[in-house]
Amino acid sequence: MAGNPWAKRDAWRYEGQFSRINRFKSAFPGLGLGAGAFVLYVAYEKLVLKKDDAHHH
């Protein structure tokens, strides 16, 4: 067998903007930014905003 005779014509499906990683990136455009903002907020809340334990019942 000589392999896939259509490989040359199908190459565009796996390159550039259609590569697997680029398709995943465009599926969730704000996920990275949102996760980063959430992590920064949780770190700020834990480190800067100290809770007063005297009112704990």
C-alpha positions as CSV (number, residue, x, y, z in Angstrom):
1,M,0.0,0.0,0.0
2,A,1.2,3.5,-0.8
3,G,-0.6,5.0,2.2
4,N,-3.5,7.5,2.1
5,P,-3.8,8.9,-1.4
6,W,-5.8,11.9,0.0
7,A,-3.2,12.8,2.7
8,K,-1.9,15.8,0.7
9,R,-5.4,17.2,0.2
10,D,-6.4,16.6,3.8
11,A,-3.3,18.2,5.3
12,W,-5.0,21.6,5.8
13,R,-7.3,20.0,8.4
14,Y,-4.4,19.4,10.8
15,E,-2.3,22.6,10.3
16,G,-2.5,26.2,11.3
17,Q,-5.8,27.4,12.8
18,F,-7.3,24.0,12.4
19,S,-4.7,22.1,14.5
20,R,-6.0,20.4,17.6
21,I,-4.5,22.9,20.1
22,N,-5.9,25.9,18.2
23,R,-9.4,24.4,18.0
24,F,-9.3,23.8,21.8
25,K,-8.1,27.4,22.4
26,S,-10.9,28.9,20.5
27,A,-13.6,26.7,22.1
28,F,-13.2,28.4,25.5
29,P,-11.8,31.9,24.8
30,G,-11.9,33.4,28.3
31,L,-11.3,30.3,30.4
32,G,-7.6,31.0,31.1
33,L,-8.2,34.6,32.0
34,G,-11.2,33.7,34.2
35,A,-9.2,31.0,36.0
36,G,-6.3,33.3,36.6
37,A,-8.5,36.0,38.0
38,F,-10.2,33.5,40.3
39,V,-6.8,32.2,41.6
40,L,-5.6,35.8,42.3
41,Y,-8.8,36.7,44.1
42,V,-8.7,33.6,46.3
43,A,-5.0,34.3,47.1
44,Y,-5.9,38.0,47.9
45,E,-8.8,36.8,50.2
46,K,-6.6,34.3,52.1
47,L,-3.6,36.6,52.5
48,V,-4.9,40.1,52.8
49,L,-8.4,39.9,54.2
50,K,-8.0,38.4,57.6
51,K,-11.2,37.1,59.2
52,D,-11.9,38.1,62.8
53,D,-12.3,34.8,64.7
54,A,-13.6,36.5,67.8
55,H,-17.2,36.5,66.4
56,H,-17.1,32.8,65.5
57,H,-19.9,30.9,67.4
